[in-house]
Amino acid sequence: MVDPSDRAACAYAEKLTRTPWAMTRADVVRLHDAGFDDAAVHDLIQVAAYFNYVNRIADAVHVDCEPDMPPYGAS
């Protein structure tokens, strides 16, 4: 079972990843309601944004980040 605070963090990170333009104050309120303070919200944003940034760079230059990953474009 996933802890409610982990579920809230994952939902926030997914929304930030998929629809960053749709983020609202209500998203932060949900994190506060799940027990996150402002510093934890900031950390969550930084980690999710950095992860997305690095993965987009890797995708753009066709870097295989994991040794078990098939070559780019292979299925």
PQR file of N, CA, C, O and H, with PARSE charges and radii, in Angstrom:
ATOM      1  N   MET A   1       0.835  -1.175   0.000 -0.4000 1.5000
ATOM      2  CA  MET A   1       0.000   0.000   0.000 -0.0000 2.0000
ATOM      3  C   MET A   1       0.886   1.248   0.000  0.5500 1.7000
ATOM      4  O   MET A   1       1.892   1.307   0.707 -0.5500 1.4000
ATOM      5  N   VAL A   2       0.502   2.230  -0.794 -0.4000 1.5000
ATOM      6  CA  VAL A   2       1.267   3.464  -0.899 -0.0000 2.0000
ATOM      7  C   VAL A   2       0.793   4.458   0.154  0.5500 1.7000
ATOM      8  O   VAL A   2      -0.404   4.707   0.301 -0.5500 1.4000
ATOM      9  H   VAL A   2      -0.315   2.182  -1.369  0.4000 1.0000
ATOM     10  N   ASP A   3       1.737   5.011   0.869 -0.4000 1.5000
ATOM     11  CA  ASP A   3       1.449   6.012   1.886 -0.0000 2.0000
ATOM     12  C   ASP A   3       0.752   7.220   1.242  0.5500 1.7000
ATOM     13  O   ASP A   3       1.125   7.619   0.139 -0.5500 1.4000
ATOM     14  H   ASP A   3       2.709   4.809   0.750  0.4000 1.0000
ATOM     15  N   PRO A   4      -0.245   7.804   1.905 -0.5600 1.5000
ATOM     16  CA  PRO A   4      -0.961   8.952   1.325  0.2800 2.0000
ATOM     17  C   PRO A   4      -0.053  10.124   0.940  0.5500 1.7000
ATOM     18  O   PRO A   4      -0.302  10.789  -0.065 -0.5500 1.4000
ATOM     19  N   SER A   5       0.994  10.383   1.725 -0.4000 1.5000
ATOM     20  CA  SER A   5       1.896  11.481   1.371 -0.0000 2.0000
ATOM     21  C   SER A   5       2.704  11.141   0.121  0.5500 1.7000
ATOM     22  O   SER A   5       2.974  12.018  -0.698 -0.5500 1.4000
ATOM     23  H   SER A   5       1.197   9.842   2.542  0.4000 1.0000
ATOM     24  N   ASP A   6       3.093   9.868  -0.031 -0.4000 1.5000
ATOM     25  CA  ASP A   6       3.785   9.446  -1.251 -0.0000 2.0000
ATOM     26  C   ASP A   6       2.860   9.542  -2.463  0.5500 1.7000
ATOM     27  O   ASP A   6       3.276   9.949  -3.547 -0.5500 1.4000
ATOM     28  H   ASP A   6       2.874   9.155   0.634  0.4000 1.0000
ATOM     29  N   ARG A   7       1.620   9.165  -2.262 -0.4000 1.5000
ATOM     30  CA  ARG A   7       0.631   9.253  -3.344 -0.0000 2.0000
ATOM     31  C   ARG A   7       0.449  10.707  -3.793  0.5500 1.7000
ATOM     32  O   ARG A   7       0.370  10.989  -4.988 -0.5500 1.4000
ATOM     33  H   ARG A   7       1.283   8.834  -1.381  0.4000 1.0000
ATOM     34  N   ALA A   8       0.381  11.637  -2.810 -0.4000 1.5000
ATOM     35  CA  ALA A   8       0.235  13.058  -3.127 -0.0000 2.0000
ATOM     36  C   ALA A   8       1.462  13.578  -3.870  0.5500 1.7000
ATOM     37  O   ALA A   8       1.336  14.343  -4.826 -0.5500 1.4000
ATOM     38  H   ALA A   8       0.445  11.408  -1.839  0.4000 1.0000
ATOM     39  N   ALA A   9       2.640  13.165  -3.433 -0.4000 1.5000
ATOM     40  CA  ALA A   9       3.876  13.601  -4.099 -0.0000 2.0000
ATOM     41  C   ALA A   9       3.932  13.085  -5.529  0.5500 1.7000
ATOM     42  O   ALA A   9       4.303  13.821  -6.443 -0.5500 1.4000
ATOM     43  H   ALA A   9       2.742  12.544  -2.657  0.4000 1.0000
ATOM     44  N   CYS A  10       3.568  11.834  -5.724 -0.4000 1.5000
ATOM     45  CA  CYS A  10       3.581  11.255  -7.073 -0.0000 2.0000
ATOM     46  C   CYS A  10       2.561  11.933  -7.980  0.5500 1.7000
ATOM     47  O   CYS A  10       2.844  12.193  -9.150 -0.5500 1.4000
ATOM     48  H   CYS A  10       3.267  11.236  -4.981  0.4000 1.0000
ATOM     49  N   ALA A  11       1.387  12.218  -7.452 -0.4000 1.5000
ATOM     50  CA  ALA A  11       0.360  12.899  -8.251 -0.0000 2.0000
ATOM     51  C   ALA A  11       0.837  14.289  -8.655  0.5500 1.7000
ATOM     52  O   ALA A  11       0.633  14.711  -9.793 -0.5500 1.4000
ATOM     53  H   ALA A  11       1.157  12.007  -6.502  0.4000 1.0000
ATOM     54  N   TYR A  12       1.465  14.991  -7.739 -0.4000 1.5000
ATOM     55  CA  TYR A  12       1.983  16.323  -8.033 -0.0000 2.0000
ATOM     56  C   TYR A  12       3.077  16.245  -9.106  0.5500 1.7000
ATOM     57  O   TYR A  12       3.057  17.003 -10.076 -0.5500 1.4000
ATOM     58  H   TYR A  12       1.631  14.649  -6.815  0.4000 1.0000
ATOM     59  N   ALA A  13       4.027  15.327  -8.924 -0.4000 1.5000
ATOM     60  CA  ALA A  13       5.127  15.189  -9.878 -0.0000 2.0000
ATOM     61  C   ALA A  13       4.618  14.782 -11.263  0.5500 1.7000
ATOM     62  O   ALA A  13       5.131  15.249 -12.280 -0.5500 1.4000
ATOM     63  H   ALA A  13       4.043  14.711  -8.137  0.4000 1.0000
ATOM     64  N   GLU A  14       3.613  13.917 -11.296 -0.4000 1.5000
ATOM     65  CA  GLU A  14       3.056  13.512 -12.588 -0.0000 2.0000
ATOM     66  C   GLU A  14       2.386  14.695 -13.288  0.5500 1.7000
ATOM     67  O   GLU A  14       2.572  14.895 -14.488 -0.5500 1.4000
ATOM     68  H   GLU A  14       3.196  13.538 -10.470  0.4000 1.0000
ATOM     69  N   LYS A  15       1.614  15.472 -12.541 -0.4000 1.5000
ATOM     70  CA  LYS A  15       0.964  16.635 -13.145 -0.0000 2.0000
ATOM     71  C   LYS A  15       2.002  17.648 -13.611  0.5500 1.7000
ATOM     72  O   LYS A  15       1.864  18.217 -14.694 -0.5500 1.4000
ATOM     73  H   LYS A  15       1.464  15.309 -11.566  0.4000 1.0000
ATOM     74  N   LEU A  16       3.035  17.882 -12.811 -0.4000 1.5000
ATOM     75  CA  LEU A  16       4.094  18.806 -13.190 -0.0000 2.0000
ATOM     76  C   LEU A  16       4.809  18.330 -14.449  0.5500 1.7000
ATOM     77  O   LEU A  16       5.217  19.143 -15.278 -0.5500 1.4000
ATOM     78  H   LEU A  16       3.147  17.420 -11.931  0.4000 1.0000
ATOM     79  N   THR A  17       4.959  17.029 -14.591 -0.4000 1.5000
ATOM     80  CA  THR A  17       5.619  16.450 -15.760 -0.0000 2.0000
ATOM     81  C   THR A  17       4.735  16.529 -17.000  0.5500 1.7000
ATOM     82  O   THR A  17       5.194  16.938 -18.067 -0.5500 1.4000
ATOM     83  H   THR A  17       4.627  16.369 -13.917  0.4000 1.0000
ATOM     84  N   ARG A  18       3.490  16.146 -16.865 -0.4000 1.5000
ATOM     85  CA  ARG A  18       2.602  16.049 -18.030 -0.0000 2.0000
ATOM     86  C   ARG A  18       1.959  17.377 -18.434  0.5500 1.7000
ATOM     87  O   ARG A  18       1.810  17.655 -19.624 -0.5500 1.4000
ATOM     88  H   ARG A  18       3.117  15.814 -15.998  0.4000 1.0000
ATOM     89  N   THR A  19       1.581  18.188 -17.461 -0.4000 1.5000
ATOM     90  CA  THR A  19       0.863  19.434 -17.764 -0.0000 2.0000
ATOM     91  C   THR A  19       1.356  20.565 -16.860  0.5500 1.7000
ATOM     92  O   THR A  19       0.597  21.063 -16.029 -0.5500 1.4000
ATOM     93  H   THR A  19       1.702  17.962 -16.495  0.4000 1.0000
ATOM     94  N   PRO A  20       2.598  20.969 -17.010 -0.5600 1.5000
ATOM     95  CA  PRO A  20       3.140  21.989 -16.104  0.2800 2.0000
ATOM     96  C   PRO A  20       2.373  23.305 -16.152  0.5500 1.7000
ATOM     97  O   PRO A  20       2.332  24.022 -15.153 -0.5500 1.4000
ATOM     98  N   TRP A  21       1.774  23.635 -17.271 -0.4000 1.5000
ATOM     99  CA  TRP A  21       1.006  24.876 -17.408 -0.0000 2.0000
ATOM    100  C   TRP A  21      -0.288  24.853 -16.591  0.5500 1.7000
ATOM    101  O   TRP A  21      -0.903  25.897 -16.373 -0.5500 1.4000
ATOM    102  H   TRP A  21       1.807  23.052 -18.083  0.4000 1.0000
ATOM    103  N   ALA A  22      -0.694  23.684 -16.148 -0.4000 1.5000
ATOM    104  CA  ALA A  22      -1.961  23.542 -15.426 -0.0000 2.0000
ATOM    105  C   ALA A  22      -1.785  23.556 -13.900  0.5500 1.7000
ATOM    106  O   ALA A  22      -2.760  23.402 -13.164 -0.5500 1.4000
ATOM    107  H   ALA A  22      -0.195  22.836 -16.325  0.4000 1.0000
ATOM    108  N   MET A  23      -0.553  23.738 -13.426 -0.4000 1.5000
ATOM    109  CA  MET A  23      -0.322  23.748 -11.988 -0.0000 2.0000
ATOM    110  C   MET A  23      -0.995  24.964 -11.363  0.5500 1.7000
ATOM    111  O   MET A  23      -0.952  26.064 -11.915 -0.5500 1.4000
ATOM    112  H   MET A  23       0.239  23.862 -14.023  0.4000 1.0000
ATOM    113  N   THR A  24      -1.621  24.752 -10.201 -0.4000 1.5000
ATOM    114  CA  THR A  24      -2.308  25.839  -9.495 -0.0000 2.0000
ATOM    115  C   THR A  24      -1.945  25.806  -8.011  0.5500 1.7000
ATOM    116  O   THR A  24      -1.302  24.872  -7.531 -0.5500 1.4000
ATOM    117  H   THR A  24      -1.656  23.859  -9.752  0.4000 1.0000
ATOM    118  N   ARG A  25      -2.358  26.813  -7.323 -0.4000 1.5000
ATOM    119  CA  ARG A  25      -2.160  26.872  -5.870 -0.0000 2.0000
ATOM    120  C   ARG A  25      -2.833  25.674  -5.194  0.5500 1.7000
ATOM    121  O   ARG A  25      -2.350  25.188  -4.172 -0.5500 1.4000
ATOM    122  H   ARG A  25      -2.880  27.572  -7.713  0.4000 1.0000
ATOM    123  N   ALA A  26      -3.929  25.207  -5.752 -0.4000 1.5000
ATOM    124  CA  ALA A  26      -4.634  24.052  -5.175 -0.0000 2.0000
ATOM    125  C   ALA A  26      -3.755  22.810  -5.139  0.5500 1.7000
ATOM    126  O   ALA A  26      -3.898  21.973  -4.248 -0.5500 1.4000
ATOM    127  H   ALA A  26      -4.322  25.602  -6.582  0.4000 1.0000
ATOM    128  N   ASP A  27      -2.851  22.686  -6.097 -0.4000 1.5000
ATOM    129  CA  ASP A  27      -1.933  21.539  -6.095 -0.0000 2.0000
ATOM    130  C   ASP A  27      -1.007  21.595  -4.882  0.5500 1.7000
ATOM    131  O   ASP A  27      -0.721  20.570  -4.263 -0.5500 1.4000
ATOM    132  H   ASP A  27      -2.735  23.365  -6.821  0.4000 1.0000
ATOM    133  N   VAL A  28      -0.546  22.785  -4.552 -0.4000 1.5000
ATOM    134  CA  VAL A  28       0.314  22.953  -3.371 -0.0000 2.0000
ATOM    135  C   VAL A  28      -0.495  22.737  -2.094  0.5500 1.7000
ATOM    136  O   VAL A  28       0.003  22.149  -1.134 -0.5500 1.4000
ATOM    137  H   VAL A  28      -0.778  23.618  -5.054  0.4000 1.0000
ATOM    138  N   VAL A  29      -1.723  23.206  -2.083 -0.4000 1.5000
ATOM    139  CA  VAL A  29      -2.579  23.005  -0.910 -0.0000 2.0000
ATOM    140  C   VAL A  29      -2.757  21.504  -0.643  0.5500 1.7000
ATOM    141  O   VAL A  29      -2.730  21.070   0.508 -0.5500 1.4000
ATOM    142  H   VAL A  29      -2.127  23.684  -2.863  0.4000 1.0000
ATOM    143  N   ARG A  30      -2.937  20.720  -1.704 -0.4000 1.5000
ATOM    144  CA  ARG A  30      -3.069  19.262  -1.518 -0.0000 2.0000
ATOM    145  C   ARG A  30      -1.809  18.671  -0.888  0.5500 1.7000
ATOM    146  O   ARG A  30      -1.895  17.766  -0.057 -0.5500 1.4000
ATOM    147  H   ARG A  30      -2.959  21.073  -2.639  0.4000 1.0000
ATOM    148  N   LEU A  31      -0.643  19.180  -1.280 -0.4000 1.5000
ATOM    149  CA  LEU A  31       0.598  18.710  -0.656 -0.0000 2.0000
ATOM    150  C   LEU A  31       0.664  19.140   0.805  0.5500 1.7000
ATOM    151  O   LEU A  31       1.054  18.349   1.664 -0.5500 1.4000
ATOM    152  H   LEU A  31      -0.574  19.915  -1.954  0.4000 1.0000
ATOM    153  N   HIS A  32       0.290  20.377   1.094 -0.4000 1.5000
ATOM    154  CA  HIS A  32       0.261  20.829   2.492 -0.0000 2.0000
ATOM    155  C   HIS A  32      -0.684  19.951   3.309  0.5500 1.7000
ATOM    156  O   HIS A  32      -0.371  19.565   4.436 -0.5500 1.4000
ATOM    157  H   HIS A  32      -0.027  21.020   0.396  0.4000 1.0000
ATOM    158  N   ASP A  33      -1.845  19.639   2.728 -0.4000 1.5000
ATOM    159  CA  ASP A  33      -2.814  18.783   3.426 -0.0000 2.0000
ATOM    160  C   ASP A  33      -2.254  17.381   3.673  0.5500 1.7000
ATOM    161  O   ASP A  33      -2.662  16.703   4.616 -0.5500 1.4000
ATOM    162  H   ASP A  33      -2.099  19.952   1.813  0.4000 1.0000
ATOM    163  N   ALA A  34      -1.318  16.952   2.825 -0.4000 1.5000
ATOM    164  CA  ALA A  34      -0.698  15.629   2.974 -0.0000 2.0000
ATOM    165  C   ALA A  34       0.515  15.668   3.900  0.5500 1.7000
ATOM    166  O   ALA A  34       1.176  14.652   4.111 -0.5500 1.4000
ATOM    167  H   ALA A  34      -0.987  17.503   2.059  0.4000 1.0000
ATOM    168  N   GLY A  35       0.804  16.861   4.456 -0.4000 1.5000
ATOM    169  CA  GLY A  35       1.880  16.955   5.434 -0.0000 2.0000
ATOM    170  C   GLY A  35       3.166  17.597   4.942  0.5500 1.7000
ATOM    171  O   GLY A  35       4.147  17.643   5.684 -0.5500 1.4000
ATOM    172  H   GLY A  35       0.266  17.687   4.285  0.4000 1.0000
ATOM    173  N   PHE A  36       3.189  18.085   3.731 -0.4000 1.5000
ATOM    174  CA  PHE A  36       4.387  18.720   3.192 -0.0000 2.0000
ATOM    175  C   PHE A  36       4.430  20.194   3.617  0.5500 1.7000
ATOM    176  O   PHE A  36       3.427  20.902   3.530 -0.5500 1.4000
ATOM    177  H   PHE A  36       2.393  18.048   3.128  0.4000 1.0000
ATOM    178  N   ASP A  37       5.597  20.643   4.074 -0.4000 1.5000
ATOM    179  CA  ASP A  37       5.756  22.070   4.321 -0.0000 2.0000
ATOM    180  C   ASP A  37       6.310  22.719   3.040  0.5500 1.7000
ATOM    181  O   ASP A  37       6.558  22.029   2.051 -0.5500 1.4000
ATOM    182  H   ASP A  37       6.412  20.067   4.145  0.4000 1.0000
ATOM    183  N   ASP A  38       6.499  24.035   3.064 -0.4000 1.5000
ATOM    184  CA  ASP A  38       6.939  24.726   1.857 -0.0000 2.0000
ATOM    185  C   ASP A  38       8.305  24.245   1.378  0.5500 1.7000
ATOM    186  O   ASP A  38       8.539  24.157   0.173 -0.5500 1.4000
ATOM    187  H   ASP A  38       6.298  24.595   3.867  0.4000 1.0000
ATOM    188  N   ALA A  39       9.205  23.935   2.301 -0.4000 1.5000
ATOM    189  CA  ALA A  39      10.530  23.443   1.915 -0.0000 2.0000
ATOM    190  C   ALA A  39      10.418  22.095   1.202  0.5500 1.7000
ATOM    191  O   ALA A  39      11.119  21.853   0.219 -0.5500 1.4000
ATOM    192  H   ALA A  39       9.015  24.007   3.280  0.4000 1.0000
ATOM    193  N   ALA A  40       9.550  21.227   1.688 -0.4000 1.5000
ATOM    194  CA  ALA A  40       9.369  19.914   1.050 -0.0000 2.0000
ATOM    195  C   ALA A  40       8.730  20.068  -0.327  0.5500 1.7000
ATOM    196  O   ALA A  40       9.077  19.337  -1.254 -0.5500 1.4000
ATOM    197  H   ALA A  40       8.981  21.424   2.487  0.4000 1.0000
ATOM    198  N   VAL A  41       7.803  21.008  -0.469 -0.4000 1.5000
ATOM    199  CA  VAL A  41       7.191  21.263  -1.781 -0.0000 2.0000
ATOM    200  C   VAL A  41       8.268  21.746  -2.743  0.5500 1.7000
ATOM    201  O   VAL A  41       8.334  21.298  -3.888 -0.5500 1.4000
ATOM    202  H   VAL A  41       7.521  21.603   0.285  0.4000 1.0000
ATOM    203  N   HIS A  42       9.102  22.650  -2.279 -0.4000 1.5000
ATOM    204  CA  HIS A  42      10.207  23.156  -3.106 -0.0000 2.0000
ATOM    205  C   HIS A  42      11.117  22.020  -3.535  0.5500 1.7000
ATOM    206  O   HIS A  42      11.487  21.932  -4.706 -0.5500 1.4000
ATOM    207  H   HIS A  42       9.048  23.014  -1.349  0.4000 1.0000
ATOM    208  N   ASP A  43      11.483  21.151  -2.606 -0.4000 1.5000
ATOM    209  CA  ASP A  43      12.341  20.010  -2.931 -0.0000 2.0000
ATOM    210  C   ASP A  43      11.686  19.104  -3.968  0.5500 1.7000
ATOM    211  O   ASP A  43      12.344  18.654  -4.905 -0.5500 1.4000
ATOM    212  H   ASP A  43      11.182  21.222  -1.655  0.4000 1.0000
ATOM    213  N   LEU A  44      10.395  18.836  -3.803 -0.4000 1.5000
ATOM    214  CA  LEU A  44       9.670  17.997  -4.750 -0.0000 2.0000
ATOM    215  C   LEU A  44       9.703  18.606  -6.146  0.5500 1.7000
ATOM    216  O   LEU A  44       9.949  17.904  -7.127 -0.5500 1.4000
ATOM    217  H   LEU A  44       9.860  19.202  -3.042  0.4000 1.0000
ATOM    218  N   ILE A  45       9.458  19.902  -6.236 -0.4000 1.5000
ATOM    219  CA  ILE A  45       9.491  20.588  -7.529 -0.0000 2.0000
ATOM    220  C   ILE A  45      10.881  20.487  -8.147  0.5500 1.7000
ATOM    221  O   ILE A  45      11.013  20.193  -9.335 -0.5500 1.4000
ATOM    222  H   ILE A  45       9.258  20.472  -5.438  0.4000 1.0000
ATOM    223  N   GLN A  46      11.913  20.728  -7.350 -0.4000 1.5000
ATOM    224  CA  GLN A  46      13.284  20.675  -7.868 -0.0000 2.0000
ATOM    225  C   GLN A  46      13.641  19.285  -8.388  0.5500 1.7000
ATOM    226  O   GLN A  46      14.221  19.155  -9.466 -0.5500 1.4000
ATOM    227  H   GLN A  46      11.806  20.967  -6.385  0.4000 1.0000
ATOM    228  N   VAL A  47      13.301  18.258  -7.635 -0.4000 1.5000
ATOM    229  CA  VAL A  47      13.632  16.891  -8.040 -0.0000 2.0000
ATOM    230  C   VAL A  47      12.871  16.494  -9.299  0.5500 1.7000
ATOM    231  O   VAL A  47      13.460  15.942 -10.229 -0.5500 1.4000
ATOM    232  H   VAL A  47      12.830  18.363  -6.759  0.4000 1.0000
ATOM    233  N   ALA A  48      11.572  16.767  -9.340 -0.4000 1.5000
ATOM    234  CA  ALA A  48      10.776  16.402 -10.517 -0.0000 2.0000
ATOM    235  C   ALA A  48      11.251  17.166 -11.747  0.5500 1.7000
ATOM    236  O   ALA A  48      11.388  16.584 -12.823 -0.5500 1.4000
ATOM    237  H   ALA A  48      11.093  17.215  -8.585  0.4000 1.0000
ATOM    238  N   ALA A  49      11.501  18.458 -11.597 -0.4000 1.5000
ATOM    239  CA  ALA A  49      11.939  19.269 -12.733 -0.0000 2.0000
ATOM    240  C   ALA A  49      13.313  18.827 -13.229  0.5500 1.7000
ATOM    241  O   ALA A  49      13.534  18.745 -14.437 -0.5500 1.4000
ATOM    242  H   ALA A  49      11.390  18.931 -10.723  0.4000 1.0000
ATOM    243  N   TYR A  50      14.228  18.545 -12.325 -0.4000 1.5000
ATOM    244  CA  TYR A  50      15.563  18.107 -12.730 -0.0000 2.0000
ATOM    245  C   TYR A  50      15.502  16.749 -13.431  0.5500 1.7000
ATOM    246  O   TYR A  50      16.158  16.543 -14.451 -0.5500 1.4000
ATOM    247  H   TYR A  50      14.049  18.611 -11.344  0.4000 1.0000
ATOM    248  N   PHE A  51      14.725  15.841 -12.889 -0.4000 1.5000
ATOM    249  CA  PHE A  51      14.569  14.523 -13.512 -0.0000 2.0000
ATOM    250  C   PHE A  51      14.048  14.681 -14.944  0.5500 1.7000
ATOM    251  O   PHE A  51      14.563  14.056 -15.871 -0.5500 1.4000
ATOM    252  H   PHE A  51      14.192  16.008 -12.060  0.4000 1.0000
ATOM    253  N   ASN A  52      13.027  15.519 -15.112 -0.4000 1.5000
ATOM    254  CA  ASN A  52      12.482  15.747 -16.451 -0.0000 2.0000
ATOM    255  C   ASN A  52      13.512  16.381 -17.376  0.5500 1.7000
ATOM    256  O   ASN A  52      13.639  15.983 -18.534 -0.5500 1.4000
ATOM    257  H   ASN A  52      12.609  16.027 -14.359  0.4000 1.0000
ATOM    258  N   TYR A  53      14.239  17.355 -16.873 -0.4000 1.5000
ATOM    259  CA  TYR A  53      15.273  18.039 -17.651 -0.0000 2.0000
ATOM    260  C   TYR A  53      16.334  17.054 -18.153  0.5500 1.7000
ATOM    261  O   TYR A  53      16.642  17.012 -19.344 -0.5500 1.4000
ATOM    262  H   TYR A  53      14.136  17.678 -15.932  0.4000 1.0000
ATOM    263  N   VAL A  54      16.878  16.276 -17.241 -0.4000 1.5000
ATOM    264  CA  VAL A  54      17.938  15.327 -17.603 -0.0000 2.0000
ATOM    265  C   VAL A  54      17.426  14.280 -18.583  0.5500 1.7000
ATOM    266  O   VAL A  54      18.135  13.922 -19.524 -0.5500 1.4000
ATOM    267  H   VAL A  54      16.627  16.310 -16.274  0.4000 1.0000
ATOM    268  N   ASN A  55      16.233  13.792 -18.384 -0.4000 1.5000
ATOM    269  CA  ASN A  55      15.691  12.795 -19.302 -0.0000 2.0000
ATOM    270  C   ASN A  55      15.437  13.371 -20.684  0.5500 1.7000
ATOM    271  O   ASN A  55      15.635  12.673 -21.678 -0.5500 1.4000
ATOM    272  H   ASN A  55      15.658  14.083 -17.620  0.4000 1.0000
ATOM    273  N   ARG A  56      15.009  14.607 -20.777 -0.4000 1.5000
ATOM    274  CA  ARG A  56      14.801  15.223 -22.090 -0.0000 2.0000
ATOM    275  C   ARG A  56      16.129  15.411 -22.822  0.5500 1.7000
ATOM    276  O   ARG A  56      16.203  15.223 -24.037 -0.5500 1.4000
ATOM    277  H   ARG A  56      14.848  15.174 -19.970  0.4000 1.0000
ATOM    278  N   ILE A  57      17.170  15.779 -22.087 -0.4000 1.5000
ATOM    279  CA  ILE A  57      18.488  15.885 -22.719 -0.0000 2.0000
ATOM    280  C   ILE A  57      18.934  14.518 -23.215  0.5500 1.7000
ATOM    281  O   ILE A  57      19.395  14.390 -24.349 -0.5500 1.4000
ATOM    282  H   ILE A  57      17.110  15.932 -21.101  0.4000 1.0000
ATOM    283  N   ALA A  58      18.802  13.508 -22.387 -0.4000 1.5000
ATOM    284  CA  ALA A  58      19.200  12.157 -22.783 -0.0000 2.0000
ATOM    285  C   ALA A  58      18.412  11.681 -23.996  0.5500 1.7000
ATOM    286  O   ALA A  58      18.973  11.064 -24.901 -0.5500 1.4000
ATOM    287  H   ALA A  58      18.427  13.612 -21.466  0.4000 1.0000
ATOM    288  N   ASP A  59      17.116  11.965 -24.017 -0.4000 1.5000
ATOM    289  CA  ASP A  59      16.301  11.592 -25.176 -0.0000 2.0000
ATOM    290  C   ASP A  59      16.743  12.343 -26.424  0.5500 1.7000
ATOM    291  O   ASP A  59      16.785  11.768 -27.512 -0.5500 1.4000
ATOM    292  H   ASP A  59      16.660  12.466 -23.282  0.4000 1.0000
ATOM    293  N   ALA A  60      17.071  13.620 -26.277 -0.4000 1.5000
ATOM    294  CA  ALA A  60      17.443  14.445 -27.427 -0.0000 2.0000
ATOM    295  C   ALA A  60      18.739  13.986 -28.079  0.5500 1.7000
ATOM    296  O   ALA A  60      18.899  14.099 -29.294 -0.5500 1.4000
ATOM    297  H   ALA A  60      17.037  14.087 -25.394  0.4000 1.0000
ATOM    298  N   VAL A  61      19.657  13.472 -27.284 -0.4000 1.5000
ATOM    299  CA  VAL A  61      20.945  13.042 -27.843 -0.0000 2.0000
ATOM    300  C   VAL A  61      21.065  11.516 -27.905  0.5500 1.7000
ATOM    301  O   VAL A  61      22.141  10.969 -28.146 -0.5500 1.4000
ATOM    302  H   VAL A  61      19.527  13.380 -26.296  0.4000 1.0000
ATOM    303  N   HIS A  62      19.935  10.850 -27.682 -0.4000 1.5000
ATOM    304  CA  HIS A  62      19.853   9.396 -27.822 -0.0000 2.0000
ATOM    305  C   HIS A  62      20.816   8.648 -26.895  0.5500 1.7000
ATOM    306  O   HIS A  62      21.473   7.691 -27.305 -0.5500 1.4000
ATOM    307  H   HIS A  62      19.061  11.294 -27.486  0.4000 1.0000
ATOM    308  N   VAL A  63      20.887   9.095 -25.654 -0.4000 1.5000
ATOM    309  CA  VAL A  63      21.713   8.431 -24.654 -0.0000 2.0000
ATOM    310  C   VAL A  63      20.913   7.307 -24.022  0.5500 1.7000
ATOM    311  O   VAL A  63      19.767   7.507 -23.621 -0.5500 1.4000
ATOM    312  H   VAL A  63      20.353   9.872 -25.321  0.4000 1.0000
ATOM    313  N   ASP A  64      21.502   6.145 -23.932 -0.4000 1.5000
ATOM    314  CA  ASP A  64      20.887   5.038 -23.198 -0.0000 2.0000
ATOM    315  C   ASP A  64      21.378   5.131 -21.759  0.5500 1.7000
ATOM    316  O   ASP A  64      22.552   4.884 -21.481 -0.5500 1.4000
ATOM    317  H   ASP A  64      22.434   5.983 -24.257  0.4000 1.0000
ATOM    318  N   CYS A  65      20.478   5.488 -20.844 -0.4000 1.5000
ATOM    319  CA  CYS A  65      20.864   5.752 -19.465 -0.0000 2.0000
ATOM    320  C   CYS A  65      21.073   4.494 -18.632  0.5500 1.7000
ATOM    321  O   CYS A  65      21.813   4.521 -17.649 -0.5500 1.4000
ATOM    322  H   CYS A  65      19.525   5.688 -21.070  0.4000 1.0000
ATOM    323  N   GLU A  66      20.444   3.413 -19.006 -0.4000 1.5000
ATOM    324  CA  GLU A  66      20.535   2.183 -18.240 -0.0000 2.0000
ATOM    325  C   GLU A  66      21.186   1.099 -19.096  0.5500 1.7000
ATOM    326  O   GLU A  66      20.883   0.996 -20.285 -0.5500 1.4000
ATOM    327  H   GLU A  66      19.843   3.391 -19.805  0.4000 1.0000
ATOM    328  N   PRO A  67      22.069   0.293 -18.522 -0.5600 1.5000
ATOM    329  CA  PRO A  67      22.751  -0.737 -19.316  0.2800 2.0000
ATOM    330  C   PRO A  67      21.797  -1.761 -19.929  0.5500 1.7000
ATOM    331  O   PRO A  67      22.116  -2.341 -20.967 -0.5500 1.4000
ATOM    332  N   ASP A  68      20.650  -1.995 -19.324 -0.4000 1.5000
ATOM    333  CA  ASP A  68      19.713  -2.987 -19.829 -0.0000 2.0000
ATOM    334  C   ASP A  68      18.714  -2.416 -20.820  0.5500 1.7000
ATOM    335  O   ASP A  68      17.859  -3.146 -21.323 -0.5500 1.4000
ATOM    336  H   ASP A  68      20.391  -1.524 -18.481  0.4000 1.0000
ATOM    337  N   MET A  69      18.807  -1.116 -21.112 -0.4000 1.5000
ATOM    338  CA  MET A  69      17.873  -0.497 -22.053 -0.0000 2.0000
ATOM    339  C   MET A  69      18.235  -0.883 -23.482  0.5500 1.7000
ATOM    340  O   MET A  69      19.415  -0.942 -23.827 -0.5500 1.4000
ATOM    341  H   MET A  69      19.501  -0.524 -20.704  0.4000 1.0000
ATOM    342  N   PRO A  70      17.232  -1.146 -24.315 -0.5600 1.5000
ATOM    343  CA  PRO A  70      17.534  -1.414 -25.722  0.2800 2.0000
ATOM    344  C   PRO A  70      18.023  -0.120 -26.387  0.5500 1.7000
ATOM    345  O   PRO A  70      17.726   0.969 -25.897 -0.5500 1.4000
ATOM    346  N   PRO A  71      18.760  -0.224 -27.486 -0.5600 1.5000
ATOM    347  CA  PRO A  71      19.221   0.974 -28.188  0.2800 2.0000
ATOM    348  C   PRO A  71      18.044   1.860 -28.583  0.5500 1.7000
ATOM    349  O   PRO A  71      16.931   1.371 -28.779 -0.5500 1.4000
ATOM    350  N   TYR A  72      18.292   3.159 -28.701 -0.4000 1.5000
ATOM    351  CA  TYR A  72      17.245   4.121 -29.050 -0.0000 2.0000
ATOM    352  C   TYR A  72      16.544   3.694 -30.336  0.5500 1.7000
ATOM    353  O   TYR A  72      17.189   3.359 -31.329 -0.5500 1.4000
ATOM    354  H   TYR A  72      19.196   3.556 -28.542  0.4000 1.0000
ATOM    355  N   GLY A  73      15.239   3.712 -30.300 -0.4000 1.5000
ATOM    356  CA  GLY A  73      14.438   3.353 -31.476 -0.0000 2.0000
ATOM    357  C   GLY A  73      14.145   1.869 -31.599  0.5500 1.7000
ATOM    358  O   GLY A  73      13.311   1.474 -32.413 -0.5500 1.4000
ATOM    359  H   GLY A  73      14.715   3.984 -29.493  0.4000 1.0000
ATOM    360  N   ALA A  74      14.808   1.045 -30.813 -0.4000 1.5000
ATOM    361  CA  ALA A  74      14.543  -0.397 -30.862 -0.0000 2.0000
ATOM    362  C   ALA A  74      13.344  -0.702 -29.976  0.5500 1.7000
ATOM    363  O   ALA A  74      13.131  -0.045 -28.957 -0.5500 1.4000
ATOM    364  H   ALA A  74      15.486   1.367 -30.151  0.4000 1.0000
ATOM    365  N   SER A  75      12.572  -1.690 -30.364 -0.4000 1.5000
ATOM    366  CA  SER A  75      11.419  -2.057 -29.548 -0.0000 2.0000
ATOM    367  C   SER A  75      11.518  -3.486 -29.092  0.5500 1.7000
ATOM    368  O   SER A  75      10.631  -3.972 -28.390 -0.5500 1.4000
ATOM    369  H   SER A  75      12.744  -2.225 -31.191  0.4000 1.0000
TER
END
